[in-house]
Amino acid sequence: MGRVLIYAIPVVLLIWALVDLIQTPKPAVRWMAKAFWFIAVIGLPVIGPIAWLALGAQRSGRGVEHQDAVAQE
């Protein structure tokens, strides 16, 4: 079980970061262009995805309710 987690956690983290990176609009990306973030996420295993999720995108801190309210305006 431990061996599976050693490989599964980085793969899940990579997929999560890539999906988030692709779905994040360009104005919400910080520090580097999306293309450079993509290279960092792919090229730096574990560190790249963590850096993207922690530093790469502006997070509003608001939940789905806020997004729905903005979409209805």
Buried (B, 14 or more C-beta within 10 A) or exposed (E): EEEEEEEEEBEEBBEEBBEBBEEBEEEEBEEBEBEEBBEBBBEEEEEBBBBBBEEBBEEEEEEEEEEEEEEEE
